[in-house]
């Protein structure tokens, strides 16, 4: 979906497929009687999640944020996570707007969990794993790169090293300090509750800002402060980070872009009696 430009940046939401995770794990301590109203589960208690990448282009730089779950997954893996692409794939979505893998100049990963970084590499015609974007630098936070190399026991299963380890070998890896500028108009906003060194991505001009919320706010439902994933390493820290972030988003009228919401692409918010509520929404057609 083509969104409104942010200054010089053309902005595209790329739907690269869907998968499913346990609804209870996605909603943490929130009772099912509440979350099933907004995110209905299947017979296995799983809820549908999108894999929505973001492409921005200023005429010189073509920046892709997130790579999706990738196409190299085994049948067992596909079945385990109910991965469904159908007509959606990163390749098809890029092609729809006139781009290819070769056009990407900057590949920005918010963190290295498999559902975000799985498409960073692919098998070539000789069945060798290679970087999916041959002309791009890959931007990963220093702290999350370390986490991906030495994951904690709690989130070890979310880091699959084959998705990213060869980026350094190919000389395409750029490690990013916390809260950094990547190029003019694109900055990182670092949070550590979900995993170490997750970087949200801000695309800004003087008049407007879009923020790729990644797994700080994976779904519209997670705009409610207590709705925090059970997957997070530090839920109390996520709560603090989310409150600070939402206060800034409201104050500055940021457009919040969701990676995992199956219906809602992006929203703006206003203060409500308890938390924040949506005042503007972009949805999948």
C-alpha positions as CSV (number, residue, x, y, z in Angstrom):
1,X,0.0,0.0,0.0
2,X,1.3,3.4,-0.9
3,X,1.1,5.8,2.1
4,X,1.5,9.6,2.1
5,X,5.0,10.8,1.5
6,X,7.1,11.9,4.5
7,X,8.8,14.9,3.0
8,X,11.2,13.7,0.3
9,X,10.4,10.0,1.1
10,X,8.0,7.9,-0.9
11,X,6.5,5.4,1.6
12,X,5.2,1.9,0.8
13,X,3.8,-0.7,3.2
14,X,4.8,-4.2,1.9
15,X,2.7,-7.1,2.9
16,X,5.0,-10.1,2.8
17,X,2.8,-12.8,4.4
18,X,1.3,-14.0,7.6
19,X,2.1,-16.4,10.4
20,X,0.6,-17.4,13.8
21,X,1.8,-17.4,17.4
22,X,0.1,-18.3,20.6
23,X,-2.3,-15.6,21.6
24,X,-1.5,-15.9,25.3
25,X,2.2,-15.5,24.7
26,X,1.5,-12.4,22.5
27,X,-0.7,-10.8,25.1
28,X,1.2,-11.8,28.3
29,X,-0.8,-11.4,31.4
30,X,-3.9,-10.0,29.7
31,X,-6.9,-12.4,30.2
32,X,-8.0,-14.2,27.0
33,X,-11.6,-13.0,27.6
34,X,-10.2,-9.5,26.7
35,X,-7.7,-10.1,23.9
36,X,-9.9,-12.6,22.0
37,X,-12.3,-9.8,21.2
38,X,-9.7,-7.9,19.1
39,X,-7.5,-10.8,18.1
40,X,-9.6,-14.0,17.7
41,X,-7.6,-17.2,18.1
42,X,-7.8,-20.4,16.0
43,X,-8.4,-23.9,17.4
44,X,-4.8,-24.0,18.6
45,X,-5.1,-20.7,20.5
46,X,-2.9,-19.0,17.9
47,X,-3.6,-15.5,16.5
48,X,-2.8,-14.2,13.0
49,X,0.2,-11.9,12.6
50,X,1.3,-9.9,9.6
51,X,4.9,-9.6,8.3
52,X,4.6,-6.0,7.0
53,X,7.9,-4.4,5.8
54,X,8.4,-0.7,5.0
55,X,10.0,0.7,1.9
56,X,11.0,4.3,1.6
57,X,12.7,6.0,-1.3
58,X,14.0,9.6,-1.7
59,X,15.1,9.2,-5.3
60,X,18.7,8.3,-4.3
61,X,18.4,5.9,-1.3
62,X,16.0,2.9,-1.3
63,X,15.6,1.8,2.3
64,X,13.9,-1.4,3.3
65,X,13.0,-1.8,7.0
66,X,12.7,-5.5,8.0
67,X,13.0,-8.4,5.7
68,X,10.1,-10.6,6.6
69,X,10.3,-14.3,7.6
70,X,12.0,-15.4,4.4
71,X,11.4,-18.1,1.9
72,X,14.0,-20.7,2.9
73,X,12.0,-22.3,5.8
74,X,11.5,-26.0,6.1
75,X,8.1,-27.6,5.8
76,X,8.3,-28.4,9.6
77,X,9.0,-24.7,10.4
78,X,6.2,-23.5,8.0
79,X,3.7,-25.8,9.7
80,X,4.9,-25.0,13.2
81,X,4.4,-21.3,12.7
82,X,1.5,-21.5,10.2
83,X,3.4,-19.4,7.7
84,X,1.2,-18.3,4.8
85,X,2.3,-16.2,1.9
86,X,-0.1,-16.9,-0.9
87,X,-0.1,-13.9,-3.3
88,X,2.1,-12.0,-0.8
89,X,5.8,-12.2,-0.8
90,X,8.6,-9.6,-0.5
91,X,9.6,-10.2,-4.1
92,X,6.0,-9.6,-5.4
93,X,5.5,-6.6,-3.3
94,X,8.7,-5.0,-4.4
95,X,7.9,-5.7,-8.0
96,X,4.4,-4.2,-7.7
97,X,6.0,-0.8,-7.0
98,X,8.8,-1.2,-9.5
99,X,11.6,-2.4,-7.3
100,X,13.8,-5.5,-7.0
101,X,16.2,-6.9,-4.4
102,X,19.0,-5.3,-6.3
103,X,17.6,-1.8,-5.9
104,X,17.8,-1.8,-2.1
105,X,20.6,0.4,-0.8
106,X,19.9,0.2,2.9
107,X,18.5,-2.9,4.7
108,X,17.5,-1.9,8.2
109,X,16.7,-4.6,10.7
110,X,15.0,-3.6,14.0
111,X,16.3,-6.8,15.6
112,X,17.4,-10.3,14.6
113,X,14.5,-12.5,15.6
114,X,13.6,-15.0,12.9
115,X,10.3,-13.3,11.9
116,X,12.1,-10.0,11.3
117,X,15.4,-11.1,9.8
118,X,14.5,-14.4,8.1
119,X,14.4,-12.7,4.7
120,X,17.9,-11.1,5.1
121,X,19.5,-14.1,3.3
122,X,18.4,-16.6,0.7
123,X,19.6,-19.5,-1.3
124,X,21.2,-18.7,-4.7
125,X,21.0,-20.9,-7.8
126,X,23.8,-23.1,-6.4
127,X,21.9,-23.6,-3.1
128,X,24.3,-21.4,-1.2
129,X,23.1,-18.9,1.4
130,X,23.9,-15.4,0.3
131,X,22.7,-11.9,1.4
132,X,19.3,-11.3,-0.2
133,X,20.1,-7.7,-1.1
134,X,23.5,-7.7,-2.9
135,X,23.9,-4.0,-3.2
136,X,22.7,-3.0,0.3
137,X,24.4,-2.3,3.6
138,X,22.6,-4.1,6.5
139,X,22.0,-1.9,9.6
140,X,21.7,-3.7,12.9
141,X,22.2,-2.3,16.4
142,X,25.5,-3.1,18.1
143,X,23.7,-4.4,21.1
144,X,21.3,-6.6,19.2
145,X,24.2,-8.0,17.0
146,X,25.8,-9.1,20.3
147,X,22.5,-10.6,21.5
148,X,22.1,-12.5,18.2
149,X,25.6,-14.0,18.6
150,X,25.1,-14.7,22.3
151,X,21.4,-15.0,23.0
152,X,19.9,-15.4,26.4
153,X,18.3,-18.7,27.3
154,X,14.9,-17.0,27.3
155,X,14.9,-16.0,23.7
156,X,17.6,-18.3,22.2
157,X,15.0,-20.0,19.9
158,X,14.1,-16.6,18.3
159,X,17.6,-16.1,17.0
160,X,18.6,-18.3,14.0
161,X,22.2,-17.4,13.2
162,X,22.1,-18.5,9.6
163,X,19.8,-15.5,9.0
164,X,22.5,-13.0,9.7
165,X,25.9,-14.5,10.5
166,X,27.2,-14.3,6.9
167,X,26.4,-10.6,6.5
168,X,29.7,-9.8,8.2
169,X,31.6,-12.3,5.9
170,X,30.2,-10.5,2.8
171,X,31.3,-7.1,4.2
172,X,27.7,-5.8,4.2
173,X,27.2,-5.4,7.9
174,X,26.9,-1.9,9.5
175,X,26.6,-1.9,13.3
176,X,24.7,1.0,14.7
177,X,25.1,2.6,18.2
178,X,22.0,3.4,20.2
179,X,19.8,6.2,19.0
180,X,21.7,6.9,15.8
181,X,21.3,8.6,12.5
182,X,21.4,6.2,9.5
183,X,21.0,8.7,6.7
184,X,19.5,12.1,6.5
185,X,15.8,11.8,7.6
186,X,16.1,8.3,9.1
187,X,17.1,7.7,12.8
188,X,16.9,4.9,15.3
189,X,15.1,4.9,18.6
190,X,16.5,2.2,20.9
191,X,14.5,0.1,23.4
192,X,15.6,-3.0,25.4
193,X,12.5,-4.5,27.0
194,X,11.6,-7.0,24.2
195,X,15.2,-7.9,23.4
196,X,18.5,-6.1,23.8
197,X,19.1,-3.3,21.3
198,X,15.8,-3.3,19.4
199,X,15.8,-0.2,17.2
200,X,12.6,1.4,16.2
201,X,13.0,3.4,13.0
202,X,11.9,7.1,12.6
203,X,11.4,8.6,9.1
204,X,11.1,12.4,9.5
205,X,11.0,15.7,7.8
206,X,10.2,19.1,9.3
207,X,6.5,18.5,9.2
208,X,5.8,14.8,9.8
209,X,7.3,11.6,11.3
210,X,6.5,7.9,10.8
211,X,7.9,5.4,13.3
212,X,8.2,1.7,12.6
213,X,7.2,0.3,16.0
214,X,8.5,-3.2,15.5
215,X,7.9,-5.3,18.6
216,X,7.6,-2.5,21.1
217,X,4.0,-2.2,19.8
218,X,3.5,-5.1,17.5
219,X,-0.3,-4.8,17.2
220,X,-2.8,-2.0,17.6
221,X,-4.1,-3.9,20.7
222,X,-0.7,-3.3,22.3
223,X,-1.3,0.5,22.4
224,X,-2.9,-0.3,25.8
225,X,0.0,0.1,28.3
226,X,-0.5,-3.2,30.2
227,X,-0.7,-5.3,27.0
228,X,2.8,-6.6,26.8
229,X,4.0,-9.8,25.1
230,X,5.0,-12.7,27.2
231,X,8.0,-13.1,24.9
232,X,9.6,-9.9,26.2
233,X,12.8,-10.3,28.2
234,X,11.9,-7.5,30.7
235,X,8.1,-6.7,30.8
236,X,8.6,-3.9,33.4
237,X,11.1,-2.2,31.2
238,X,8.8,-2.6,28.1
239,X,6.1,-0.9,30.1
240,X,8.3,2.0,31.0
241,X,9.7,2.3,27.4
242,X,6.2,2.1,25.9
243,X,4.8,4.8,28.1
244,X,7.7,7.2,27.3
245,X,7.3,6.4,23.6
246,X,3.6,6.9,23.4
247,X,3.8,10.2,25.3
248,X,6.3,11.3,22.6
249,X,4.1,9.9,19.8
250,X,1.1,11.8,21.1
251,X,3.0,15.1,21.7
252,X,4.6,15.0,18.3
253,X,1.7,13.5,16.3
254,X,3.8,10.6,15.0
255,X,2.3,8.1,12.6
256,X,2.9,4.7,14.2
257,X,3.5,1.8,11.8
258,X,2.7,-1.8,12.8
259,X,4.8,-4.8,11.6
260,X,2.5,-7.5,13.0
261,X,-1.1,-6.2,13.0
262,X,-3.0,-8.2,10.3
263,X,-5.4,-5.4,9.5
264,X,-4.1,-2.1,10.8
265,X,-1.1,-0.6,9.0
266,X,-0.6,2.6,10.9
267,X,-2.3,5.0,13.3
268,X,-2.1,8.4,15.0
269,X,-3.2,8.6,18.6
270,X,-4.6,11.0,21.2
271,X,-4.9,10.8,25.0
272,X,-7.9,9.0,26.4
273,X,-9.2,8.5,29.9
274,X,-7.0,5.5,30.7
275,X,-4.5,5.1,27.9
276,X,-4.3,6.4,24.3
277,X,-6.9,5.9,21.5
278,X,-6.7,6.0,17.7
279,X,-7.7,9.2,15.9
280,X,-6.4,8.3,12.4
281,X,-6.0,4.8,10.9
282,X,-4.6,3.2,7.7
283,X,-5.9,-0.3,7.1
284,X,-5.3,-3.1,4.6
285,X,-7.8,-2.9,1.8
